[in-house]
Amino acid sequence: MSLSHHCHGCLTRRECLKLLSASALGAAAVPQVLAARKSESHPADYVDAAKLRPRPEVRMSAAIFEKPRPYWLGWPGTTYDLDGHQKEYKARLADSSRRLGITTQLEARPINDEAGVGAFIEKLKTEKPHAALIILQEIHCWPWVNRVAKEAGVPLLVFAPVGVAFTGHVLRISREPGVYVASTLEWAAVEDGMRMVRAKRLFEETRVLWIRRNERNETVMERLGTKVRAIPRDTFNQRFDKQPVTAEVRDVASDMRRHAKRIVEPTHNDCLNSARAYVTAKRLMADEQANALSMDCLGMVGAKLVPTPPCMSWAMLMDQGITAGCEADLFGAFSLMMTSYLLNRPGFMNDPVPETYKNLLIVAHCTSGTRIRGFDKPAAPYILRNHSESALGVSVQVLWPVGEPVTLVRFSNANEMIIDTGKVVSNVQTPPAGGCRTSVEVAMDNIEDCRDVKGFHQVVTLGNHRSILEGFCQLYGIKVVRSPMFRPEPEVKKA
């Protein structure tokens, strides 16, 4: 899926693509669409999809913990270049903070006594940052870390470079809710923790439109802090009916067709209707001050209220970091937000089908983002199809890369997440198969029987992301659930 249509009318297509590919990505690591100058293509009511994604303030406090110098007979050892490593970690922290859009306040001097620890805790209580980071530089500082974890009242990230921890030091604290411990030399693990903090803030600053039934209200999702605004289902189809075929609609439809690997059923008019749904969704979210949506699209199609399901429209939104969920499945939408906010890539919410002959899981739906390697990476090839269940409009068959790992994630509720992993085996064609257009066979990891995979409408995302997802759950007190490794023994009825 090309992003060039978002800049059409403000720059030439070639200039736009050149700028998008050459420019550094912003703090949220999603494509930053250039601001459009006024033109026929971008009138005053034009909605830039990139601006629908929240941009929250994220504040962190950080400190280096060491023991009074000079060191003697203790890890990391007297040969350890303490000043050199502290200089390195300060530079890395500054760089990560800049790239992730996090304001990090590092204590001016390392903390090396009980009084300093107490003052740091009081500062955290007063300033209430969104998280704290401790960089450990001596193995006997762990009691201070435990004290911060218990008393400060903020999520805690701990970087313990190899040489400052034994298994006993991290065994318990690394499994405590509200704490993320990276016992490693890899700074990427620390940055993962920072991404968790940013993702939580994105959840907290998101309003998701729940488009279904005939009600209007707003609630806040427990633990995640996301605002959920319910609006009547007819709001969307009535606005769609009033959406004309504008220059923007024509541009979107043209790009949709131009960048497809193949077009099977959809007509030019189908693509125009799909583009109208995309523009309608953007404008509705802008008017409602919302950042995501989940809609009873299948019910709308069943009632013949729209000439096209919004499958392709949702794919375009998800490629820009805007969650667009199917079937008014609210926790499906939250799962899509998780891959978007934490992993910086769209997810693929699906119906799970067991393939019992080959013992595989088939994940199938009629919409999937195409930028499955990341919002800043090239799109996967896709084929334009109609919606398989109704033979209407435009849906998308995204061709997932065979042999690559995937992660399945699903919020069962706000306090529990299913996390499983597997590998892409093939893309299933419809026909000969029935079901949804994007249909991918997955060999599950460490699951003996494909029928035992937990959940429905799981969200599949490219890559093995179990570690960072479990870290997020640990940091924010969410229970992790995995599908059973072995097939349960059948119950034997007593005579």
C-alpha positions in Angstrom: 0.0 0.0 0.0 1.6 3.3 -1.0 1.4 6.2 1.3 1.9 8.6 -1.5 -1.8 9.5 -1.9 -1.7 11.3 1.4 0.6 13.9 -0.1 -1.0 14.2 -3.5 -1.8 17.8 -4.2 0.9 19.3 -1.9 4.0 17.8 -3.6 4.4 15.7 -6.6 4.1 12.0 -6.0 7.8 11.4 -6.8 8.8 14.2 -4.4 6.5 12.8 -1.7 7.9 9.3 -1.9 11.5 10.6 -1.9 10.8 12.6 1.3 9.0 9.8 3.0 11.8 7.3 2.3 14.6 9.7 3.2 13.3 11.3 6.3 13.8 10.0 9.8 10.7 8.8 11.4 9.1 10.7 14.3 9.0 9.7 18.0 6.2 7.2 17.5 8.0 5.5 14.6 5.0 5.7 12.3 4.9 7.4 8.8 4.7 11.1 9.3 2.4 12.4 6.5 3.5 15.8 5.3 1.1 18.7 6.0 -0.9 19.4 2.9 -1.0 22.9 1.4 -4.5 24.1 0.4 -5.5 22.7 -2.9 -8.4 21.2 -4.7 -7.3 17.7 -3.5 -6.9 18.8 0.1 -9.6 21.3 1.0 -10.1 22.9 4.5 -11.9 19.8 5.8 -9.2 17.4 4.8 -8.3 15.0 7.6 -4.6 13.9 7.8 -4.8 10.3 9.1 -1.4 10.6 10.8 -2.8 13.3 13.1 -5.4 10.9 14.4 -2.8 8.9 16.2 -2.3 10.2 19.8 1.0 11.9 20.7 1.1 11.7 24.5 3.6 13.3 26.8 5.9 10.6 28.3 8.0 11.4 31.3 10.6 9.2 32.9 13.0 9.6 35.8 16.3 7.8 35.8 19.2 7.2 38.2 22.5 5.3 38.3 23.0 3.3 41.5 26.6 2.5 42.6 28.5 1.9 45.8 31.0 4.3 47.3 34.3 4.1 45.5 36.9 2.7 45.1 35.4 -0.8 44.5 37.1 -3.8 46.0 36.3 -7.5 45.8 32.9 -7.2 44.4 31.2 -7.5 41.0 31.5 -5.8 38.5 35.2 -5.8 39.7 38.0 -3.4 40.2 38.9 -3.7 36.5 35.5 -2.5 35.4 35.6 1.0 33.8 32.9 2.5 35.9 33.2 6.0 34.4 33.4 4.8 30.9 30.3 2.6 31.2 28.3 5.3 32.9 29.2 7.7 30.0 28.1 5.1 27.5 24.8 4.4 29.2 24.0 8.1 29.6 24.6 8.6 25.9 22.4 5.6 25.0 19.6 6.7 27.3 19.7 10.2 25.7 19.5 8.7 22.2 16.7 6.3 23.0 14.7 9.1 24.7 15.1 11.4 21.7 14.0 8.7 19.2 11.1 7.5 21.2 9.8 10.9 22.2 10.3 10.4 25.9 11.4 13.2 28.3 13.9 11.5 30.6 15.4 13.3 33.6 18.6 11.6 34.8 19.9 12.3 38.2 23.0 14.6 37.9 25.2 12.2 40.0 25.1 8.5 40.7 23.3 7.5 43.9 25.5 5.6 46.3 24.0 5.7 49.8 20.7 5.2 51.7 20.1 8.9 51.9 20.3 9.3 48.2 18.0 6.4 47.6 15.4 7.9 50.0 15.6 11.3 48.3 15.1 9.6 44.9 12.0 7.8 46.2 10.5 11.0 47.6 11.2 12.7 44.3 9.4 10.0 42.4 6.4 10.2 44.8 6.2 14.0 44.3 6.8 14.2 40.5 4.9 11.0 39.6 6.7 10.3 36.3 5.2 7.6 34.1 8.1 5.3 34.9 11.5 5.2 36.6 14.7 3.6 35.3 17.6 2.4 37.5 20.9 1.6 35.9 22.8 -0.7 38.3 26.6 -0.5 38.6 27.3 -2.7 41.6 26.0 -6.0 42.8 25.2 -5.0 46.3 22.7 -2.3 45.2 19.7 -4.7 44.9 18.2 -3.9 48.3 17.9 -0.3 47.1 16.2 -1.5 44.0 13.7 -3.5 46.0 13.1 -0.5 48.2 12.3 1.7 45.1 10.0 -1.0 43.7 8.0 -1.2 47.0 7.9 2.5 48.0 8.0 4.7 44.9 4.6 3.9 43.4 5.6 4.1 39.7 6.4 1.4 37.1 10.1 0.5 37.5 12.6 -0.4 34.8 15.9 -1.9 36.0 19.0 -2.3 33.8 21.4 -4.8 35.3 24.4 -5.1 33.0 26.1 -8.5 33.2 28.3 -8.4 36.2 25.9 -6.8 38.7 23.4 -9.7 39.3 23.2 -13.4 40.1 20.0 -15.4 39.5 19.1 -15.0 43.1 19.0 -11.2 42.8 16.5 -11.1 40.0 14.5 -14.3 40.7 11.7 -12.6 42.6 11.8 -8.9 41.7 11.8 -9.6 38.0 8.4 -11.4 38.4 6.8 -8.6 40.5 4.0 -6.6 38.9 5.1 -3.1 38.1 8.8 -4.1 37.5 10.7 -4.9 34.3 14.3 -6.2 34.8 16.8 -6.4 31.9 19.7 -8.5 33.1 21.8 -8.2 30.0 24.5 -6.3 28.1 22.0 -5.5 25.3 20.7 -1.9 25.5 17.9 -2.9 23.2 16.3 -4.6 26.2 16.2 -1.3 28.0 14.7 0.4 25.0 12.0 -2.3 24.9 11.1 -1.2 28.4 10.9 2.4 27.3 8.6 1.3 24.5 6.4 -0.4 27.0 6.0 2.9 28.9 5.3 4.8 25.7 2.7 2.2 24.6 0.9 2.5 27.9 0.7 6.3 27.5 -0.7 5.8 24.0 -3.4 3.6 25.4 -4.2 6.2 28.1 -4.5 9.0 25.5 -6.6 7.0 23.0 -10.4 7.3 22.5 -11.8 4.4 20.5 -15.1 4.7 18.8 -17.3 1.6 19.5 -19.8 1.8 16.6 -22.7 -0.6 17.2 -26.3 -0.8 18.3 -28.1 2.4 19.0 -26.5 4.0 22.1 -24.1 6.8 22.9 -22.0 6.9 26.0 -18.4 7.0 27.1 -16.5 4.9 29.6 -12.9 4.3 30.5 -11.3 0.9 30.2 -9.9 -0.4 33.5 -6.1 -0.8 33.7 -5.4 0.4 30.2 -7.0 3.8 30.7 -8.4 4.0 27.2 -11.6 6.0 26.6 -14.4 4.0 24.9 -17.0 6.1 23.2 -20.1 4.1 22.0 -22.0 5.7 19.1 -25.0 4.4 17.1 -24.1 2.1 14.2 -26.2 4.2 11.8 -23.8 7.1 12.4 -21.4 5.6 10.0 -23.6 4.4 7.1 -25.5 7.7 7.2 -22.3 9.7 6.9 -21.1 7.3 4.2 -24.2 8.0 2.1 -23.4 11.8 2.3 -19.7 11.4 1.4 -19.2 12.5 -2.3 -16.6 11.2 -4.7 -14.0 14.0 -4.1 -10.5 14.4 -5.5 -9.2 12.7 -2.4 -11.5 9.7 -2.9 -10.4 9.4 -6.5 -6.7 9.5 -5.5 -7.2 6.9 -2.7 -9.0 4.6 -5.1 -6.4 5.1 -7.8 -3.5 4.2 -5.4 -5.5 1.2 -4.1 -5.6 -0.2 -7.5 -2.2 0.9 -8.8 -0.2 -0.8 -6.0 -2.1 -4.0 -5.9 -0.3 -7.1 -7.2 -3.5 -8.2 -8.8 -7.2 -7.2 -9.0 -9.6 -10.1 -9.1 -13.3 -9.1 -8.5 -13.5 -5.4 -7.5 -14.6 -2.8 -10.1 -13.5 0.8 -10.3 -16.7 1.8 -8.7 -16.1 -0.7 -5.8 -12.8 1.0 -5.2 -14.4 4.4 -5.1 -16.9 3.2 -2.5 -14.0 1.7 -0.5 -12.2 5.0 -0.6 -15.4 6.8 0.4 -15.5 4.6 3.5 -11.9 5.4 4.3 -12.6 9.2 4.1 -15.8 8.8 6.1 -14.0 7.0 8.9 -11.2 9.6 9.1 -13.8 12.4 9.3 -15.9 10.6 11.8 -12.9 10.0 14.1 -11.8 13.7 13.7 -15.3 14.9 14.6 -15.5 12.6 17.6 -11.9 13.4 18.7 -11.1 9.7 18.5 -8.0 7.9 17.6 -9.3 4.4 16.8 -12.5 2.6 16.0 -14.2 -0.8 16.2 -17.4 -1.2 14.2 -20.2 -3.7 13.6 -19.2 -3.9 10.0 -20.6 -7.4 9.4 -24.0 -6.4 10.8 -24.0 -3.4 8.5 -23.3 -5.5 5.5 -25.9 -8.1 6.5 -28.5 -5.4 6.7 -27.4 -4.1 3.3 -26.7 -0.6 4.7 -23.5 -0.1 2.7 -22.4 -1.1 -0.8 -19.0 -2.2 0.4 -17.6 -3.6 3.7 -14.8 -1.3 5.0 -12.2 -4.1 4.8 -9.7 -2.2 2.5 -10.5 1.1 4.2 -9.5 -0.5 7.6 -6.3 -1.8 6.0 -5.3 1.7 4.9 -5.9 3.1 8.3 -4.0 0.4 10.1 -1.0 0.9 7.8 -0.8 4.5 9.3 -1.0 3.4 12.9 -4.7 4.0 13.3 -6.5 1.0 14.8 -9.6 0.0 12.8 -11.2 -3.2 14.2 -13.9 -5.4 12.8 -17.2 -6.7 14.1 -17.3 -4.3 17.1 -15.0 -6.6 18.9 -13.6 -4.2 21.5 -10.9 -6.4 22.9 -9.9 -7.4 19.3 -9.4 -3.6 18.8 -7.3 -3.4 22.0 -5.2 -6.3 20.7 -4.7 -4.4 17.4 -3.7 -1.3 19.4 -1.1 -3.4 21.3 0.8 -4.4 18.1 0.5 -0.8 16.8 1.5 1.0 20.0 4.1 -1.4 21.3 5.5 -3.1 18.2 5.0 -0.3 15.6 3.3 -2.4 13.1 -0.3 -3.3 12.2 -1.9 -6.5 13.4 -4.2 -9.0 11.7 -7.3 -9.8 13.7 -8.6 -13.1 12.5 -10.9 -16.1 12.8 -8.9 -19.2 13.8 -9.5 -22.4 11.9 -7.8 -25.7 12.8 -6.3 -27.6 9.9 -6.3 -31.0 11.5 -4.7 -33.1 8.8 -1.5 -31.0 8.8 -2.0 -29.9 12.4 -1.8 -26.2 11.5 -3.7 -23.1 12.5 -5.3 -21.1 9.7 -5.8 -17.4 10.6 -8.4 -15.8 8.2 -10.1 -12.4 7.8 -10.9 -10.0 5.0 -8.7 -7.1 6.2 -5.1 -6.9 7.2 -2.6 -4.1 7.2 0.1 -4.4 4.5 3.0 -2.9 6.4 3.4 -6.0 8.4 7.2 -5.5 8.9 6.7 -2.1 10.4 5.0 1.2 9.6 8.3 2.5 8.2 8.9 -0.6 6.1 7.7 -1.5 2.5 4.3 -3.0 2.2 3.7 -6.7 1.7 2.2 -7.6 -1.7 -1.6 -7.7 -1.7 -4.4 -8.7 -4.0 -7.7 -6.8 -4.3 -10.7 -9.2 -3.8 -14.3 -8.7 -2.9 -15.7 -9.6 0.5 -16.0 -13.3 0.5 -19.1 -13.6 2.6 -21.2 -11.1 0.7 -19.3 -10.8 -2.7 -19.5 -7.1 -2.2 -17.0 -4.3 -2.5 -13.2 -4.5 -1.8 -11.4 -6.6 0.7 -7.7 -7.4 0.7 -5.6 -10.6 0.5 -2.2 -9.8 2.0 0.5 -12.3 1.2 2.4 -13.1 4.3 6.1 -14.2 4.0 6.4 -17.9 4.2 8.9 -19.3 6.8 8.9 -16.2 9.0 7.9 -16.1 12.7 4.6 -14.6 13.9 3.1 -13.8 17.3 -0.6 -14.2 18.3 -1.9 -11.8 20.9 -5.3 -11.4 22.3 -6.7 -9.4 25.3 -9.2 -11.7 26.8 -10.1 -8.7 29.0 -8.2 -5.7 30.3 -6.4 -7.9 32.9 -5.5 -10.9 30.8 -3.6 -11.5 27.5 -3.1 -14.6 25.4 0.4 -14.8 23.9 1.5 -17.5 21.5 4.0 -17.8 18.7 4.4 -19.7 15.4 5.7 -19.6 11.9 4.0 -18.9 8.5 3.7 -22.0 6.4 1.6 -20.8 3.4 -1.0 -18.4 2.1 -4.4 -20.2 1.6 -6.2 -19.3 -1.7 -10.0 -18.7 -1.8 -11.1 -20.7 -3.8 -10.5 -23.6 -3.5 -10.9 -22.8 0.2 -13.9 -20.9 1.5 -13.7 -18.3 4.2 -11.9 -14.9 4.4 -9.6 -13.5 1.8 -6.4 -13.1 3.8 -5.9 -16.7 5.0 -2.6 -17.8 6.4 -1.4 -21.2 7.6 0.6 -21.1 10.8 2.6 -23.9 12.5 2.3 -23.1 16.2 5.3 -23.3 18.5 5.2 -25.8 21.4 1.5 -26.6 20.9 0.9 -30.3 20.3 -2.6 -30.0 18.8 -3.8 -27.0 16.7 -7.3 -27.4 18.2 -5.9 -26.3 21.6 -5.0 -22.8 20.5 -6.8 -20.3 22.8 -8.9 -17.4 21.9 -10.9 -16.0 19.0 -10.1 -13.0 16.9 -6.5 -13.3 18.0 -4.3 -10.6 16.4 -1.3 -12.0 14.4 1.7 -9.8 13.9 4.9 -10.6 12.0 7.9 -11.5 14.2 8.5 -13.2 17.5 7.6 -10.6 20.1 6.8 -12.7 23.1 9.5 -11.2 25.3 8.4 -7.5 24.9 4.7 -8.4 25.2 5.3 -10.4 28.4 7.4 -7.5 29.7 4.5 -5.1 29.1 2.2 -7.4 30.9 4.6 -7.7 33.8 5.1 -4.0 34.1 1.4 -3.2 34.1 0.0 -6.2 36.1 -1.6 -8.1 33.2 -1.9 -11.9 33.5 -0.2 -13.8 30.6 -2.0 -16.9 29.3 -0.5 -19.4 26.8 -2.2 -22.1 24.9 -1.5 -25.6 26.4 1.7 -27.2 25.2 0.3 -30.7 25.3 -3.1 -32.0 24.4 -5.2 -32.5 27.6 -5.9 -36.1 28.5 -9.5 -37.0 27.9 -11.7 -37.5 30.9 -12.5 -41.1 31.6 -16.1 -41.5 32.9 -16.4 -43.9 35.8 -18.8 -46.8 35.3 
